[in-house]
Amino acid sequence: MELIDRAAGFGERIAVADRSGTFSYAQLLTGSARAAARLLAGGVDLEGERIAFMVEPSFDYVRIQWGIWRAGGVAVPLCLTHPAPELEYVLDTVRPTIAISSDRYADLLRPLAESRDIELLTVDEVDADPVGLPMVDPLRPAMILFTSGTTGRPKGVVTTHANIEAQVESLVEAWEWAENDRILLTLPLHHIHGIVNVICCALWSGARCDVLPAFDAAEVIDRLSNGDLTLYMAVPTIYHRLIAYLEGATDEEVARFRDAVGALRLMVSGSAALPVPVLKRWRELSGHTLLERYGMTEIGMGLSNSYRGDRVPGSVGLPLPAVEVRLIGDDNESVSDGAPGEIQVRGPAVFLEYWERPEETASAFTDDGWFRTGDTGVVDEGRYRILGRTTIDILKTGGEKVSALEIEEMLLSHEAVSEAAVVGIDDPEWGQRVVAVVVPNGEVTADELRSWLKARLAPHKVPKEIHLADSLPRNAMGKTLKPEVVEMVLGSR
């Protein structure tokens, strides 16, 4: 595993810093070797056994993940905020032989493990005298992450060590990672964004990763204001919350923040569409134009705005190194510039399979090996723009195709709107009835919003209904759960 091999060359450089202290690459190699020895428990190779772990972002998280990999196992990180039924779904799907838990999650995980004859270890117990470790082929499975579940029950996405290496190499080249980089991690670690884009890229490069156990706006602004970081990556929801914090901060706090973030060379937004108003407001407050990129659990990152060139609001840029991208229309033919089509991706970063779902795996790929992302995009002036999930964000109303994301972006540009979700409701007259659910941050009525939209959008794009709500259902990465929004609308009738 090249990720592990490279760490040996970074020796006493700091790899990870968390609330308990700082840890060098040498300590990470030693700690993960001891973790691997405990997981092997006298054996030679885990040979693809799934190992689930529920550990907060920390040095221990990285030590255990690397230990699983070095022992020949498949790492299955569990979501820290999932209730018991969601954890049961993952455990029943992957059937791990061992589960590892931090003390704070042991009471939740223990009965689930015991009822399934899964050995439960605490973080402190994953430690033993080092032994000889197996040679792990790069083509072997390394990790199972679960899809966001925005359109159905989550699927287990199996990535190999070679897939992860390809994803990391592509980003390290495109975003120019180096040994002197220092990044702040505030993302959950059961998704590819935090695991690959932050931790793996940093540790591949010999950089330092400062880890917070959970997101806190005040703490993040304080850390960004220290002036010792070079990168920061987050989801749009986090940037929205940071903006809200800064808008309520003192002039001195905002000035300190703006002076310090000039030291950062790159700030990235991803995992969900970045509303243009958020991009513009962040630029006003920080001086940074967020780099927006496009990726998903199955492919890693596929498209990215340029690190050194122009970053166009609403665009996700061009294919990353070693990634092939094409747009395919309803007739299964390539589309011309300006026409929408399904985004399809091919390359060494694309996942191996959906765990124990051979039919869904086969249907996800074309005969010539392109992965069907299920996202609709368009190329404008040579750059890709995401229109949304083909099944939930591309609405067909009155014979017209409408992008829900376009309408959401327009709503978010209204000063009295803080959140917005647009969905299609089955309708005998329209096919799909365009409906918006809005979280206001000021005095505004649904009728006022409809009138405002009528002056800015084509008639077929203006929602037939607008509902005001206190909040929108979202997953851990900040993505709006559109099926639940539809149920909200139907339940209000």
QUITADA-V515687 format. One record per pair of residues at least 6 apart in sequence whose C-alpha atoms are under 7 Angstrom apart, sorted by the first residue. I is the first residue (numbers start at 1). GAP is how many residues later the second one is. Records with the same first field share a line. If there is no record, write none. Layout:
# QUITADA-V515687
I: GAP + GAP
This chain:
# QUITADA-V515687
1: 135 + 137
3: 201
6: 198
7: 18
8: 18
10: 15 + 196
11: 13 + 14 + 15
12: 12 + 13 + 14
13: 11 + 12
14: 8 + 9 + 10 + 11 + 194
15: 8 + 9 + 10 + 188 + 192 + 193 + 194
16: 6 + 7 + 8 + 43 + 192 + 193 + 194
17: 6 + 192 + 193 + 194
18: 40 + 41 + 192 + 193 + 194
28: 35
31: 32
32: 31 + 32 + 34 + 35
33: 34 + 97
34: 93 + 94 + 95 + 96
35: 29 + 32 + 91 + 92 + 93
36: 31 + 32 + 34 + 35
37: 91 + 92 + 93 + 94
38: 88 + 89 + 90
39: 32
40: 6 + 31
44: 90
45: 26 + 27 + 89
46: 25 + 26 + 27
47: 25 + 26
48: 24 + 25 + 26 + 93
49: 24 + 25 + 47 + 48
50: 23 + 24 + 25 + 26 + 44 + 46 + 47
51: 17 + 22 + 23 + 24 + 25 + 45 + 46 + 47 + 48
52: 23 + 24 + 25 + 26 + 44 + 46 + 47 + 48
53: 23 + 24 + 25 + 46 + 47 + 48
54: 23 + 24 + 26 + 46 + 47 + 48 + 51
55: 6 + 46 + 47
56: 157
57: 132 + 154 + 155 + 156
58: 153 + 155
65: 10
68: 6 + 7
69: 6 + 73
70: 63
71: 62 + 63
72: 62 + 64
73: 69
74: 67 + 68 + 69 + 70
75: 67 + 68 + 69
76: 67 + 68 + 69
77: 113
78: 112
79: 111
88: 24
96: 22
97: 21 + 22
98: 20 + 21 + 22
99: 19 + 20 + 21 + 22
100: 20 + 21 + 22 + 23
101: 20 + 21 + 22
102: 20 + 21
103: 19
110: 10
113: 6 + 7
138: 22 + 23 + 24
139: 21 + 22 + 23
140: 20 + 21
141: 17 + 18 + 19 + 20
142: 17 + 18 + 19
143: 15 + 16 + 17
144: 12 + 13 + 14 + 15
145: 11 + 12 + 13 + 45 + 46
146: 8 + 9 + 10 + 11
147: 7 + 8 + 9 + 10 + 150
148: 6
150: 331 + 332
151: 332
155: 199
156: 198 + 199
157: 140 + 141 + 194 + 196 + 197 + 198
158: 193 + 194 + 195 + 196 + 197
159: 192 + 193
160: 192
163: 185 + 186 + 187 + 188
164: 185
166: 182 + 183
167: 133 + 134 + 182
168: 28 + 32 + 33
170: 150 + 151 + 152
172: 29
174: 133 + 146 + 147
175: 132
177: 28
178: 27 + 29
179: 26 + 27 + 28
180: 27
181: 26 + 27 + 49
182: 25 + 26 + 27 + 47 + 48 + 49
183: 25 + 26 + 27 + 46 + 47 + 48 + 49
184: 25 + 26 + 27 + 48
185: 13 + 24 + 25 + 26 + 27
186: 25 + 26 + 28 + 29
187: 7 + 47
188: 6
189: 6
192: 105 + 108
199: 10
202: 6 + 7
217: 24 + 25 + 28
221: 36
224: 33 + 36 + 37
225: 31 + 32 + 35 + 36
226: 34
227: 33 + 34 + 36
229: 34 + 35
230: 33 + 34 + 35 + 36
231: 33 + 34 + 35 + 36
232: 34 + 35 + 36
233: 34 + 35 + 36
234: 34 + 35 + 36
235: 34 + 35 + 36 + 37 + 242 + 243
236: 33 + 34 + 36 + 38
237: 241
240: 38
243: 39
246: 8
258: 27 + 28
261: 25
267: 23 + 24
268: 22 + 23 + 24
269: 21 + 22 + 23 + 24
270: 22 + 23 + 24
271: 206
272: 207
275: 134
276: 37 + 38 + 133
277: 135 + 136
279: 10 + 11
282: 6
283: 6
291: 14 + 20
292: 12 + 13 + 24
293: 10 + 11 + 12 + 23
294: 7 + 8 + 9 + 10 + 22
295: 6 + 7 + 8
298: 52 + 53
299: 50 + 51 + 52
300: 49
302: 17 + 18 + 21
303: 13 + 14 + 15 + 16 + 17
304: 12 + 13 + 14 + 15 + 16
305: 6 + 11 + 12 + 13
306: 11
314: 71
315: 68 + 69 + 70
316: 68 + 69
317: 66 + 67
318: 65 + 66
319: 6
322: 25
323: 23 + 24
324: 21 + 22 + 23
325: 18 + 19 + 20 + 21
326: 17 + 18 + 19
327: 7 + 8 + 14 + 15 + 16 + 17
328: 6 + 7 + 13 + 14 + 15
329: 6 + 11 + 12 + 13
335: 6
337: 42 + 43
338: 40 + 41 + 42
339: 39
340: 36 + 37 + 38
341: 35 + 36 + 37
342: 32 + 33 + 34 + 35
343: 29 + 30 + 31 + 32 + 33 + 34
344: 26 + 27 + 28 + 29
345: 25 + 26 + 27
346: 23 + 24 + 25
353: 8
354: 7
364: 7 + 8
365: 6 + 7
374: 15 + 16
375: 13 + 14 + 15
376: 10 + 11 + 12 + 13 + 14
377: 7 + 8 + 9 + 10
378: 6 + 7 + 8
379: 6
387: 16 + 18
388: 6 + 15 + 17
393: 10 + 11 + 12 + 30
394: 7 + 8 + 9 + 10
395: 6 + 7 + 8 + 9 + 29 + 37
396: 6 + 35 + 36
397: 33 + 34 + 35 + 36
398: 32 + 33
402: 59
404: 18 + 19
408: 12 + 13 + 14
411: 6 + 9
412: 6 + 7 + 8
416: 24 + 25 + 26 + 27 + 28
417: 21 + 22 + 23 + 24
418: 21 + 22 + 23
419: 19 + 20
420: 16 + 17 + 18 + 19
421: 15 + 16 + 17
422: 12 + 13 + 14 + 15
423: 11 + 12 + 13 + 59 + 63
424: 8 + 9 + 10 + 11
425: 7 + 8 + 9 + 61
426: 6 + 7
427: 6
433: 31
434: 29 + 30
435: 28 + 29 + 30 + 31
436: 27 + 29 + 30 + 31
437: 29 + 30 + 31 + 32
438: 29 + 30 + 31
439: 29 + 30 + 31 + 32
440: 28
446: 20 + 21 + 22
450: 12
453: 9
454: 8
472: 8
473: 7 + 8 + 11 + 12
474: 6 + 7
475: 6
